[in-house]
């Protein structure tokens, strides 16, 4: 039995090294890349304020329509639907119907509430626009909502303003995913469905930050397993020696 001792030691060492290498790799993979830095000098004072409030640019100021691939994912579908339905009232930074957005988005037609435009006496096929629309992005936005389920219900039942209930259930889910991703509350690669909406909170720690720590947790667990394997191998070697 003594000739088994070197074999067991080698086997245990190789197992430990294998586990450590796999989990070191896992730790690296779990780390999330940092978003590219935005130069404040390239932004107007108003948009510098948006950035400081936690907003991001959803659509450039020249308002190009999103170009979707042949098989768009959920975030891409949500992006297009935001452009088509939400942009007019909620802005290209998710800032709401601010003076800055009306000037950017409507130009000479920025006074939406003038007579026979989007005022109460609008044309038969037109609609009235409220004078205020809340922001969707930013630290204080959507403060009365707790999770993706509640945001979905607002979108599905109450939006768009001029035709509530016009969105399909899937379109409302896609919009929910797009907005939560833009808010930093839903990482890329996560698919929202009607069944899992309640599991994703608003105003919480971004999921990316939780996942970024996953590699370290796995690594520590792996080292513990490797150490246990090494101890077991030593004990087994002593047993064979006896």
Protein Blocks (a to p, Z undefined) as FASTA:
>chain_A
ZZmmmmmmmmmmmmmmmmmmmmmmmmmmmpccddddddfklpcfklmmmmmnopacfbdf
klpacdddfbdcfklmmmmmmmmmmmmmnojnonojafklmmmmnommmmmmbghilbfk
bcfklccddfbdcdfbdjkgoklbfbfklmmmmmmmmpcfklghkacfklmmmmmmmmmm
mnopacghiacdfklmmmpcghiacfklmmmmmmmmmmmmmmmmmmmmmmmmmmmmmmmm
ZZ
